[in-house]
Amino acid sequence: MPELKKLNLQKFEDPEANPVALAEGVNPDEYIIATYLMSFPADFSAYKVTQLLAIEQSTGTWTPVPGETPEVRKAHVGKVIGVYEYPDYSIMLPPDTEWRNYFVQIAFPEDNIGEQIAGLFTTVIGNISAGFGKVRLLDVRFPKKYVEGFKGPKFGIPGIRDVLGVYDRPLLNNMIKPCVYGPAKLGAKYAYEVAKGGVDIIKDDELLFNRPFNPIEERVTLFMEAIDKAYEETGEKTLYAVEVTDDIPRIFENIDTALEHGANCLLVNYIAAGWSVLRKIAEDPSVNVPILAHSDVAGVYIASHEYGINASLVLGKFPRLLGADIVLVGAPGGKVQFLEDKGWPIIDVLRYPFYHIKPVFPMASGGVYPSLVPSLIAGAGKDIIIGAGGGIHAHPMGPEAGAIAFRQAIDIVLKEGITSVRELRKYAKENNVKELLTALETWKF
């Protein structure tokens, strides 16, 4: 971190040219407001350093430069509108205090960035993500003019429900397992079985790419035949999210191939492929199917409590803004080591009003088995997708029974108002619901 004595904070007589303002002095319709968690060495002045960071991310650098005039500052400088220490020391510091912690809000002129995502990242968490103390981006408040530059999801929750014709319950997703396998006909066999068992959405595992041993054109053709066959037998529609992730331009070639062969849903690893890539796909008028956004690599952003970006942005607001119709999030209580009380806010971010951007489906996934159904529905209600891989494929009675067990759990929880696995197990025993009971007895976590 630069030494404090090297940082030179230049102030102008005109308050509007300086990198600090009252919150009431900043027009929220013209500024993007970023909220941070910051920690600095105890001998640093947060009042000064945060203003220097606002300058660093807008008009200047660590020392004044000739072109950074009052006129330039007034039009383009970032403004610190809040610095709140916790604990809030005012008189003296406890002995041996080494670091002091702050919530900081900085307002950046929307005009500096325009309606793009790369410039947003560069501005709100660019240089300051390393070397300027401990900095973690907690939230971004967007003005309406910024969000109006994005189209958002084509389908979202209402559109996907219309496609499937399912309006009164959570949806069920299955990831085909094993993650990577040989001929596409093996996956298609499983796809038929789980679709027949009641799965609404089938997705490739994010690790299954377009490889010669399992090419997209063959996989899509066989999978669509499998779910069409299941539909003829059950009358229930199924989406198949085919993995198209690759480098540019091959990802777009994969999409074209998938759509030409009848794909009705796409799977995009949006962080690995790139935030702007997700937007490009979602806003392409030729892509007329839902997009399931897989969140692998998210841990790089969210794992640290001192650096990076808050999960509600990485898994919530950002992919929703960029056009995902479904976003995979960790399932509270599943295998992902994710604090339960941090999971529900992400689900809310994906569904609550956000200007013109449609609400999108959160897909609770990762080590999900029927025992989790009561808590997932209690916490999220009906507008959620329950995503299961091994919890379906490893069912002792086979994948079809694994899917049936989940649908039984969903239906029973909704019909009976069940809120705990104990009540669910009791009901399954008393009513001899064999597929569900077998699953509950198999996984007693």
RALIN-V619348 format. One record per residue. N is the residue number from 0. RES is the residue in three letters. OMEGA is omega in radians with two decimals (999 if undefined). Layout:
BEGIN
n=N res=RES omega=OMEGA
n=N res=RES omega=OMEGA
END
This chain:
BEGIN
n=0 res=MET omega=3.14
n=1 res=PRO omega=3.11
n=2 res=GLU omega=-3.08
n=3 res=LEU omega=-3.09
n=4 res=LYS omega=3.13
n=5 res=LYS omega=-3.09
n=6 res=LEU omega=-3.02
n=7 res=ASN omega=-3.11
n=8 res=LEU omega=3.12
n=9 res=GLN omega=3.11
n=10 res=LYS omega=3.07
n=11 res=PHE omega=-3.13
n=12 res=GLU omega=3.13
n=13 res=ASP omega=-3.10
n=14 res=PRO omega=-3.10
n=15 res=GLU omega=3.12
n=16 res=ALA omega=-3.07
n=17 res=ASN omega=-3.05
n=18 res=PRO omega=3.09
n=19 res=VAL omega=-3.12
n=20 res=ALA omega=2.92
n=21 res=LEU omega=3.09
n=22 res=ALA omega=-3.14
n=23 res=GLU omega=-3.14
n=24 res=GLY omega=-3.14
n=25 res=VAL omega=3.14
n=26 res=ASN omega=-3.09
n=27 res=PRO omega=3.08
n=28 res=ASP omega=-3.08
n=29 res=GLU omega=-3.08
n=30 res=TYR omega=2.94
n=31 res=ILE omega=-3.04
n=32 res=ILE omega=-3.13
n=33 res=ALA omega=3.12
n=34 res=THR omega=-3.04
n=35 res=TYR omega=2.84
n=36 res=LEU omega=-3.10
n=37 res=MET omega=3.05
n=38 res=SER omega=-3.14
n=39 res=PHE omega=3.01
n=40 res=PRO omega=-3.00
n=41 res=ALA omega=-3.10
n=42 res=ASP omega=3.09
n=43 res=PHE omega=3.03
n=44 res=SER omega=3.14
n=45 res=ALA omega=3.12
n=46 res=TYR omega=-3.12
n=47 res=LYS omega=-3.03
n=48 res=VAL omega=-3.13
n=49 res=THR omega=3.06
n=50 res=GLN omega=3.09
n=51 res=LEU omega=3.08
n=52 res=LEU omega=3.09
n=53 res=ALA omega=3.08
n=54 res=ILE omega=-3.14
n=55 res=GLU omega=-3.09
n=56 res=GLN omega=3.12
n=57 res=SER omega=-2.94
n=58 res=THR omega=-2.95
n=59 res=GLY omega=-3.07
n=60 res=THR omega=-2.99
n=61 res=TRP omega=3.11
n=62 res=THR omega=-3.11
n=63 res=PRO omega=3.08
n=64 res=VAL omega=-3.00
n=65 res=PRO omega=-3.07
n=66 res=GLY omega=-3.11
n=67 res=GLU omega=-3.06
n=68 res=THR omega=3.06
n=69 res=PRO omega=-3.13
n=70 res=GLU omega=3.10
n=71 res=VAL omega=3.14
n=72 res=ARG omega=-3.09
n=73 res=LYS omega=-3.08
n=74 res=ALA omega=-2.88
n=75 res=HIS omega=-3.05
n=76 res=VAL omega=2.96
n=77 res=GLY omega=-3.06
n=78 res=LYS omega=3.05
n=79 res=VAL omega=-3.11
n=80 res=ILE omega=3.09
n=81 res=GLY omega=3.02
n=82 res=VAL omega=-3.03
n=83 res=TYR omega=-3.11
n=84 res=GLU omega=3.00
n=85 res=TYR omega=-0.25
n=86 res=PRO omega=-3.00
n=87 res=ASP omega=-3.14
n=88 res=TYR omega=3.12
n=89 res=SER omega=-3.04
n=90 res=ILE omega=3.14
n=91 res=MET omega=3.11
n=92 res=LEU omega=3.02
n=93 res=PRO omega=3.12
n=94 res=PRO omega=3.06
n=95 res=ASP omega=3.06
n=96 res=THR omega=-3.13
n=97 res=GLU omega=-3.12
n=98 res=TRP omega=3.05
n=99 res=ARG omega=-2.99
n=100 res=ASN omega=-3.04
n=101 res=TYR omega=2.80
n=102 res=PHE omega=-3.05
n=103 res=VAL omega=3.02
n=104 res=GLN omega=3.10
n=105 res=ILE omega=3.12
n=106 res=ALA omega=3.13
n=107 res=PHE omega=3.11
n=108 res=PRO omega=3.13
n=109 res=GLU omega=-3.11
n=110 res=ASP omega=3.08
n=111 res=ASN omega=-2.93
n=112 res=ILE omega=-2.98
n=113 res=GLY omega=-3.01
n=114 res=GLU omega=-3.14
n=115 res=GLN omega=-3.08
n=116 res=ILE omega=-3.12
n=117 res=ALA omega=3.11
n=118 res=GLY omega=3.09
n=119 res=LEU omega=3.12
n=120 res=PHE omega=-3.12
n=121 res=THR omega=-3.10
n=122 res=THR omega=-2.95
n=123 res=VAL omega=-3.13
n=124 res=ILE omega=-3.09
n=125 res=GLY omega=-3.10
n=126 res=ASN omega=-3.03
n=127 res=ILE omega=3.12
n=128 res=SER omega=3.13
n=129 res=ALA omega=3.02
n=130 res=GLY omega=-3.13
n=131 res=PHE omega=-3.04
n=132 res=GLY omega=3.13
n=133 res=LYS omega=-3.04
n=134 res=VAL omega=3.09
n=135 res=ARG omega=3.12
n=136 res=LEU omega=-3.08
n=137 res=LEU omega=-3.10
n=138 res=ASP omega=3.03
n=139 res=VAL omega=3.08
n=140 res=ARG omega=-3.08
n=141 res=PHE omega=2.97
n=142 res=PRO omega=-3.09
n=143 res=LYS omega=-3.09
n=144 res=LYS omega=3.10
n=145 res=TYR omega=-3.08
n=146 res=VAL omega=3.12
n=147 res=GLU omega=3.09
n=148 res=GLY omega=-3.12
n=149 res=PHE omega=3.14
n=150 res=LYS omega=-3.12
n=151 res=GLY omega=-3.10
n=152 res=PRO omega=3.07
n=153 res=LYS omega=-3.02
n=154 res=PHE omega=-3.05
n=155 res=GLY omega=-3.10
n=156 res=ILE omega=-3.09
n=157 res=PRO omega=-3.11
n=158 res=GLY omega=3.13
n=159 res=ILE omega=3.08
n=160 res=ARG omega=3.10
n=161 res=ASP omega=-3.14
n=162 res=VAL omega=-3.09
n=163 res=LEU omega=-3.07
n=164 res=GLY omega=-3.13
n=165 res=VAL omega=-3.02
n=166 res=TYR omega=-2.91
n=167 res=ASP omega=-3.11
n=168 res=ARG omega=2.96
n=169 res=PRO omega=3.06
n=170 res=LEU omega=-3.13
n=171 res=LEU omega=3.10
n=172 res=ASN omega=3.03
n=173 res=ASN omega=2.99
n=174 res=MET omega=3.13
n=175 res=ILE omega=3.08
n=176 res=LYS omega=0.11
n=177 res=PRO omega=-3.07
n=178 res=CYS omega=3.10
n=179 res=VAL omega=-3.10
n=180 res=TYR omega=-3.05
n=181 res=GLY omega=-3.02
n=182 res=PRO omega=-3.10
n=183 res=ALA omega=-3.09
n=184 res=LYS omega=3.08
n=185 res=LEU omega=3.11
n=186 res=GLY omega=3.13
n=187 res=ALA omega=3.08
n=188 res=LYS omega=3.12
n=189 res=TYR omega=-3.14
n=190 res=ALA omega=3.11
n=191 res=TYR omega=-3.08
n=192 res=GLU omega=-3.08
n=193 res=VAL omega=3.06
n=194 res=ALA omega=3.10
n=195 res=LYS omega=3.13
n=196 res=GLY omega=3.05
n=197 res=GLY omega=3.09
n=198 res=VAL omega=3.14
n=199 res=ASP omega=-3.09
n=200 res=ILE omega=3.04
n=201 res=ILE omega=3.08
n=202 res=LYS omega=2.93
n=203 res=ASP omega=2.91
n=204 res=ASP omega=-3.09
n=205 res=GLU omega=-3.13
n=206 res=LEU omega=-3.11
n=207 res=LEU omega=-3.08
n=208 res=PHE omega=-3.14
n=209 res=ASN omega=-3.07
n=210 res=ARG omega=-3.10
n=211 res=PRO omega=-3.12
n=212 res=PHE omega=3.12
n=213 res=ASN omega=-3.04
n=214 res=PRO omega=-3.08
n=215 res=ILE omega=-3.06
n=216 res=GLU omega=3.13
n=217 res=GLU omega=-3.09
n=218 res=ARG omega=-3.13
n=219 res=VAL omega=-3.13
n=220 res=THR omega=-3.10
n=221 res=LEU omega=-3.13
n=222 res=PHE omega=-3.14
n=223 res=MET omega=3.05
n=224 res=GLU omega=-3.12
n=225 res=ALA omega=-3.09
n=226 res=ILE omega=3.04
n=227 res=ASP omega=3.11
n=228 res=LYS omega=3.12
n=229 res=ALA omega=3.13
n=230 res=TYR omega=3.12
n=231 res=GLU omega=-3.10
n=232 res=GLU omega=-3.04
n=233 res=THR omega=-3.05
n=234 res=GLY omega=3.13
n=235 res=GLU omega=-3.13
n=236 res=LYS omega=3.14
n=237 res=THR omega=3.00
n=238 res=LEU omega=3.05
n=239 res=TYR omega=3.14
n=240 res=ALA omega=-3.11
n=241 res=VAL omega=3.14
n=242 res=GLU omega=-3.13
n=243 res=VAL omega=-3.02
n=244 res=THR omega=3.11
n=245 res=ASP omega=3.04
n=246 res=ASP omega=3.01
n=247 res=ILE omega=0.09
n=248 res=PRO omega=-3.01
n=249 res=ARG omega=3.13
n=250 res=ILE omega=3.13
n=251 res=PHE omega=3.05
n=252 res=GLU omega=3.10
n=253 res=ASN omega=3.13
n=254 res=ILE omega=3.12
n=255 res=ASP omega=3.14
n=256 res=THR omega=-3.12
n=257 res=ALA omega=-3.12
n=258 res=LEU omega=3.11
n=259 res=GLU omega=-3.12
n=260 res=HIS omega=2.97
n=261 res=GLY omega=3.14
n=262 res=ALA omega=3.12
n=263 res=ASN omega=3.07
n=264 res=CYS omega=3.14
n=265 res=LEU omega=3.03
n=266 res=LEU omega=-3.13
n=267 res=VAL omega=3.01
n=268 res=ASN omega=-2.85
n=269 res=TYR omega=3.13
n=270 res=ILE omega=3.12
n=271 res=ALA omega=-3.11
n=272 res=ALA omega=-3.13
n=273 res=GLY omega=-3.12
n=274 res=TRP omega=-3.12
n=275 res=SER omega=3.10
n=276 res=VAL omega=3.09
n=277 res=LEU omega=3.14
n=278 res=ARG omega=-3.13
n=279 res=LYS omega=3.14
n=280 res=ILE omega=-3.06
n=281 res=ALA omega=-3.08
n=282 res=GLU omega=3.10
n=283 res=ASP omega=-3.10
n=284 res=PRO omega=3.13
n=285 res=SER omega=3.11
n=286 res=VAL omega=-3.04
n=287 res=ASN omega=3.10
n=288 res=VAL omega=3.14
n=289 res=PRO omega=3.11
n=290 res=ILE omega=3.04
n=291 res=LEU omega=-3.09
n=292 res=ALA omega=3.12
n=293 res=HIS omega=-2.94
n=294 res=SER omega=3.10
n=295 res=ASP omega=-3.02
n=296 res=VAL omega=-3.13
n=297 res=ALA omega=-3.12
n=298 res=GLY omega=3.09
n=299 res=VAL omega=-3.14
n=300 res=TYR omega=-2.86
n=301 res=ILE omega=-2.95
n=302 res=ALA omega=-3.11
n=303 res=SER omega=3.06
n=304 res=HIS omega=-3.10
n=305 res=GLU omega=-3.10
n=306 res=TYR omega=3.02
n=307 res=GLY omega=-3.04
n=308 res=ILE omega=-3.14
n=309 res=ASN omega=-3.07
n=310 res=ALA omega=-3.13
n=311 res=SER omega=3.04
n=312 res=LEU omega=-3.05
n=313 res=VAL omega=-3.10
n=314 res=LEU omega=-3.03
n=315 res=GLY omega=-2.96
n=316 res=LYS omega=-3.08
n=317 res=PHE omega=3.14
n=318 res=PRO omega=3.08
n=319 res=ARG omega=3.12
n=320 res=LEU omega=-3.04
n=321 res=LEU omega=2.97
n=322 res=GLY omega=3.08
n=323 res=ALA omega=3.05
n=324 res=ASP omega=3.10
n=325 res=ILE omega=3.07
n=326 res=VAL omega=3.11
n=327 res=LEU omega=3.09
n=328 res=VAL omega=3.09
n=329 res=GLY omega=3.12
n=330 res=ALA omega=3.04
n=331 res=PRO omega=-3.11
n=332 res=GLY omega=-3.13
n=333 res=GLY omega=-3.04
n=334 res=LYS omega=-3.13
n=335 res=VAL omega=-3.11
n=336 res=GLN omega=-3.03
n=337 res=PHE omega=-3.12
n=338 res=LEU omega=-3.03
n=339 res=GLU omega=-3.08
n=340 res=ASP omega=3.01
n=341 res=LYS omega=-3.14
n=342 res=GLY omega=-3.09
n=343 res=TRP omega=3.10
n=344 res=PRO omega=3.10
n=345 res=ILE omega=3.12
n=346 res=ILE omega=3.10
n=347 res=ASP omega=-3.13
n=348 res=VAL omega=-3.13
n=349 res=LEU omega=-2.99
n=350 res=ARG omega=-3.06
n=351 res=TYR omega=-3.10
n=352 res=PRO omega=-3.08
n=353 res=PHE omega=-3.05
n=354 res=TYR omega=-3.10
n=355 res=HIS omega=-3.04
n=356 res=ILE omega=-3.11
n=357 res=LYS omega=2.97
n=358 res=PRO omega=-3.10
n=359 res=VAL omega=-3.11
n=360 res=PHE omega=2.88
n=361 res=PRO omega=3.07
n=362 res=MET omega=-3.13
n=363 res=ALA omega=-2.96
n=364 res=SER omega=3.09
n=365 res=GLY omega=3.14
n=366 res=GLY omega=-3.10
n=367 res=VAL omega=3.11
n=368 res=TYR omega=-3.00
n=369 res=PRO omega=3.14
n=370 res=SER omega=-3.11
n=371 res=LEU omega=-3.06
n=372 res=VAL omega=3.14
n=373 res=PRO omega=-3.11
n=374 res=SER omega=3.13
n=375 res=LEU omega=3.13
n=376 res=ILE omega=3.11
n=377 res=ALA omega=-3.09
n=378 res=GLY omega=-3.00
n=379 res=ALA omega=-3.10
n=380 res=GLY omega=-3.04
n=381 res=LYS omega=-3.05
n=382 res=ASP omega=3.12
n=383 res=ILE omega=3.00
n=384 res=ILE omega=3.10
n=385 res=ILE omega=-3.05
n=386 res=GLY omega=-3.11
n=387 res=ALA omega=3.05
n=388 res=GLY omega=3.11
n=389 res=GLY omega=3.14
n=390 res=GLY omega=3.03
n=391 res=ILE omega=-3.03
n=392 res=HIS omega=-3.11
n=393 res=ALA omega=3.11
n=394 res=HIS omega=-3.08
n=395 res=PRO omega=-3.13
n=396 res=MET omega=3.10
n=397 res=GLY omega=-3.08
n=398 res=PRO omega=3.14
n=399 res=GLU omega=3.10
n=400 res=ALA omega=3.09
n=401 res=GLY omega=3.10
n=402 res=ALA omega=3.12
n=403 res=ILE omega=-3.12
n=404 res=ALA omega=3.12
n=405 res=PHE omega=3.12
n=406 res=ARG omega=3.07
n=407 res=GLN omega=3.14
n=408 res=ALA omega=-3.14
n=409 res=ILE omega=-3.09
n=410 res=ASP omega=-3.11
n=411 res=ILE omega=3.14
n=412 res=VAL omega=-3.12
n=413 res=LEU omega=-3.07
n=414 res=LYS omega=-3.03
n=415 res=GLU omega=-3.11
n=416 res=GLY omega=-3.10
n=417 res=ILE omega=-3.10
n=418 res=THR omega=-3.12
n=419 res=SER omega=3.12
n=420 res=VAL omega=3.11
n=421 res=ARG omega=3.10
n=422 res=GLU omega=-3.13
n=423 res=LEU omega=3.13
n=424 res=ARG omega=3.13
n=425 res=LYS omega=3.14
n=426 res=TYR omega=-3.11
n=427 res=ALA omega=3.13
n=428 res=LYS omega=-3.07
n=429 res=GLU omega=-3.08
n=430 res=ASN omega=3.08
n=431 res=ASN omega=3.09
n=432 res=VAL omega=-2.83
n=433 res=LYS omega=-3.11
n=434 res=GLU omega=3.13
n=435 res=LEU omega=-3.13
n=436 res=LEU omega=3.11
n=437 res=THR omega=3.12
n=438 res=ALA omega=3.14
n=439 res=LEU omega=3.13
n=440 res=GLU omega=-3.14
n=441 res=THR omega=-3.12
n=442 res=TRP omega=-3.09
n=443 res=LYS omega=-3.11
n=444 res=PHE omega=999
END
